[in-house]
Amino acid sequence: MINLCSWNVNGIRAVAKKGFVEWLNSTEFHIVCLQETKAQMEQLEDDIRTHEKYPVIHFNSAERKGYSGVASFFHSKLVPEKIIDGFRMDIAEEIASQIGFDIALLESFNKEGRVICSHHKDFVLFNIYFPNGGANDERYRFKLRFYDFLLEYIKIYEKRENPNIIITGDYNTAHNEIDLARPKDNENTSGFIREERDYLDRFLEMGFTDTFRYLHPEPDNYTWWSYRTAARKRNVGWRIDYFFVSKSLLPFVCSAEILSNIEGSDHCPVSLGLNFS
């Protein structure tokens, strides 16, 4: 049994003051993926940078301090064979030639520290902090271009590297009406605009499965709540954090949960269990 976890911590230094290290010590996860870490390694305390249970801790931080960033913590029982920060240039150049993608955008994606790809015996794991499109039209378009690029990137990766792919992280989009408390009120809000949601449809068309929704068809399950208006207490939330798995991995999925009891961020962790035995 392999247990994976993903959590947008909204600042690892902030969540460290709210019990993150104690939580990490108590977990049984083999990989913990974090998004929106907002820190460089040298800014962190030793108990986050080094950990006996997680001997491999890898940060991909944004060039801009205090912004974006992802990190992956690997248990001694699931040390990766290879780790790649961001998107590979050779694949990006192939995409550029195929669909006319502006290669300069890749530099923007990678500078924001949004992706860690780790290779393991049975799968490849992408830990991704997808852009938020809510600030202005420029960032909304940036988010859509990120989705465009990632879809093409994953297609090539499946063929060239490994068909067993897991994509986890904060997607910054609620897929369907069941995935947020007030869908009608947010039809024109970035994170639930039809254009954004169509990209998640395209992941499904490629053969990926939203593992939580696959196992839990019931409503009122969310992973993010605004800090305003006590939204978490009232469970007025959005489900925007996911584990998507390729078709080849679906037979091995045995659990997918939302850990809404874990606090410390405006998001809560989500988990995935896989059994390859």
MIRO-293184 format. One record per residue: x, y, z of N, C-alpha, C in turn. Coordinates in steps of 0.2 Angstrom, whole numbers, plus 5000, padded with zeros to 4 digits. Layout:
<atoms>
XYZXYZXYZ...
</atoms>
This chain:
<atoms>
500449945000500050005000500450065000500350114995500750174995500250234996500350275001499950335003500250395001499950434997500150504995499650554998499950614998499650675001499850734997499350784996499450844993499150894997499450954998499151005002499451075000499051124998499251194998499251225005499851235007499951265014499851335014499851375009499751445009500351475013500951455012501551485015501751435020502351395019502551345023502851375030503051435030503351465036502751485041502151505037501551515041501251455044501251405040500951335043501351305048502051315047502551285052502351315059502051375060501951405066501251375069500951335065500251305067500251235067500851205068500951135069501051085063501351115058501551075052502051025054502551035057503050985058502750935063502350945068502050895072501550855068501250885063500750845059501250795054501750825051502150785047502450725051502650735057502950685061502450625062501750645062501250595064500950565058501150585052500850555046501150485044500750455040500950385037501050395030501150455027501150455020501850445017501850415011502550405008502850465004502350505002502550564999502050615001502350675003501950735004502050784999501650804995501650864990501350924993501750984993501551044995501551094990501051134990501051194985500951264989501151314985501151384988501551384994502151364994502651364999502851435001502951474996503151544997503851555001504351504999504951515003505551484999506151505000506751474998506951425004507351375002507651335007507951365012508351415011508751445016508351485021507751495019507351535024506951495029507051425028506751375033507151355039506751335044507051305050507251235048507751215052508051145051507551095051507051095055506551045056506151035050506151085045505751075039506251055034506851075034507351065028507650995029507650965035507850895036507350855040507250795039506850755042507050675042507050645048507250575048506850535043506150545044505650495040505650515033505850575031505850595024506550625022506950575021507650595020507750635013507250635008507350675002506750725003506950785003506550845003506750884998506250904993506450944987506050994986506351054986505951124985506051144978505551164974505651204968505251274970505751324971505451384974505451434968504951484968504951534963505551584964505751614958506251664959506051724963505451744963505151794967505051774974505351794979505351774986504551784988504351744993503751744996503151734991503251694985502751684980502751614978502251584977502151524973502551464976502851424973503351374975502951304977503351254976503051184977503651144981503451094985503951054988503650984989504150934988503950864989504350824994504050794999504450755004504350685003504950645003504950575001505150535006504750485008504850445014505450395012505750375017506350325015506150265011505550245012505250185008505050205001505050264999504850284992505350344989505950334990506450384987506350384980506350434977506250434969506850414966506750394960507350374955507650434952507150484951507350544947506950604949507150664950506750724951506850774946506350804943506450864938506050924941506350974941506051044942505751074936505151094936504851124931504751084925504651114919504551074913505251074909505251014906505950994902505951034895506451064894506551104888506451064881506751004881506650964875505950954873505550934878504850924877504450994875504651044878504351114877504551134869505151114867505251134860504851094855504751034857504350984853503651014853503351034858502651064859502651134855503151174855503151234852503151224844503551174842503551154834502851124832502451094837501851064835501251114835501251154840500651194841500751264841501351284839501551354839501551384846501751354851501751374858502451424858502351474862502851524863503351494868503951484866504351444871504551494877504551564876504651604881504251594887503651574886503151564891503351504896503751454893504051404897504451434903504851484901505351514906504851554911504351584910503851614915503551554919503351504916503151444920503651424925504251414923504751384927505051434932505051494931505251544936504751554942504151524941503651534946503651474951504051424949504151364954503551324955503251304949502551274950502551194949503151164947503051094946503651054949503551004952504050954953503850884950504250854946504050784943504550734946504250684949504750634952504550564949505050524947505050464944505050404950504650364950504650304954504550244950504650184954504550124950503950114947503350124950502750114947502350174944502650234945502250284942502750344942502450404938502750464938502250514942502550554946502150594950502250674948501750704946501850784945501450814951501850854955501650894960501550964957500950994956500851054953500451104956500751174956500351224959500051264953499451254950499251284944499151364946499251404941499151474942498451494944498351544948497751574950497551624944496951624942496751674936496351734939496351744945495851794948496051864948496751874948496951944949496751994943496851964937496752014931496651974925496552004920496451964913497151934911497651964912498351944910498451874914498351874920498451814924497951754922497351774920496851724918497151694912497351734907497651704901498251664902498651684907499251644909499051574911498551574915498251514918498051464912497651494908497451454902498051424898498551464897499051444893499451394897499451394903499751344907499451274906498751274906498351214905498551194898498551234893498651214886499251174886499851204889500451174888500551114892500251114898500251054902499950994899499351004896499050944892499450914887499750954883500250934878500850894881501050924886501650904889501550834892500950824895500750754898500650704892500350724887500350674881500950654879501450694878502150674876502450634882502350654888502750614893502450544894501750534893501550464893501850424888501950454882502150404877502950394877503350444880504050444880504350414886504050434892504350414898503950354902503250364903502950324907502150334906501750284905501050294904500750294911501050284917500750284923500850354927500450394926500550464928500050484933500250514938499850554944499950624943499450664943499450734943499150764949499450784954499150814960499350884961498950914965499050984967498451024968498551094968498051144968497951164961497351134958497251154951496851224950496651254956496351314955495751324951495451264950494751264946494351214950493751224951493251184953492851154947492851084946492651054940491951064938491551044942490751044941490451074947489751084946489351114951489351084958489451024958489550984964490151004968490651034965491251044968491351114971490851154971490851214975490151224978490151264984489451274987488951314984489251364980488851414977488951424969488851374965489051374958488751434954488051444955487751494952488051564953488251574959488551644961489251654958489551594955490251604953490351584946489851584942489951564935490451604931490451674934490951714930491551734934491651694939492251694944492851654941493451674941493951634939494051574944494051514941494051454946493451414944492951444941492351414939492051434932492451474929492251494922492251434918491751424913491651364909492351354905492651404903493251394899493851354903493851374909494351344914494151264915493451264916493251194918493351144912493251174906493351134900494051094900494551124903495251094903495251034907494851034913494750974917494450924913493950944909493550894905494150864900494550894897495050874893495550824896495650834902496050784906495650714906495050714908494650654908494650624901494550664896494550644889495250604887495750624890496450594889496450524893495950514897495950454901496150454908496250514910496350524918495650524922495750504928495150504932495350544939494850584940494750624947494650574952495150554956495050494960494550504966494550564969494050574974493350574972493250604966492550594963492350524961492850494959492750424957492450384963492750394969492550354974492050384979491950454978491450484982491050534978490450504976489950544972489550594975489550594982489150634986489350714986488950754987489150834987489450854994489550914994489750955001490450935003490850914998491550895000492050944996492350985001492751044998493451045001493951074997494651075000494951145001494551194999494751265000494151305002494251355007493751395010494051465011493751515009493951585010494051595017494551635019494651655026494051705028493751735023493251785025492551755027492251785031491551765032491451695035492051675039491951605042491751555037491951555031491751505026491851435028492451415031492551345033492051325038491951365043491451335048490751325045490551365040489951355037489951305031490551285029490751235024490451265017490651325016490451365010491151365006491351305003491951295000491951284993492551264990492751244984493151174984493051134979493551074979493951094973494551114974495051134969495751094969495751044974496351014975496250934973496650904969496450844966497050794966496950734965497350684963497050654956497350664951497150634944497550584943497350524940497750464938497650444931498150424928498050394921497650334921497350314916496950254915497250194918497950184916498250124918498350114926498250174929498350174937497750164940497150174937496550164940496350104944496550044941496449984945496849974951497350014953497750014959497450064964497050104962496750154967496350124972496450124979496050094984495750144989495950214989495650264993495850334990495450374992495550444990495050484995495450534999495050565004495250635004494750675007494850745009494950755016495550775019495650775026495450845029494850855029494550925031494650945038494850895042494950905049495650935051496150935045496750965046496751035044496951075049496951155048497651175048497651245047498351275046498351315040497951305035497951335029497251355027497051395022496451395019496251335015496751295013496551235010496651175015496451115014496551055018496951005014497250955016497550905012497050865009497350825004496950775000497450715000497150655000497550595000497350544994497850504993497750444988498150384990497750324990498050264992498050224986498650184985498750144979499050074982498750024979499049954981499249924974499949914974500249874968500349804970500249784976500349714977499849664975
</atoms>
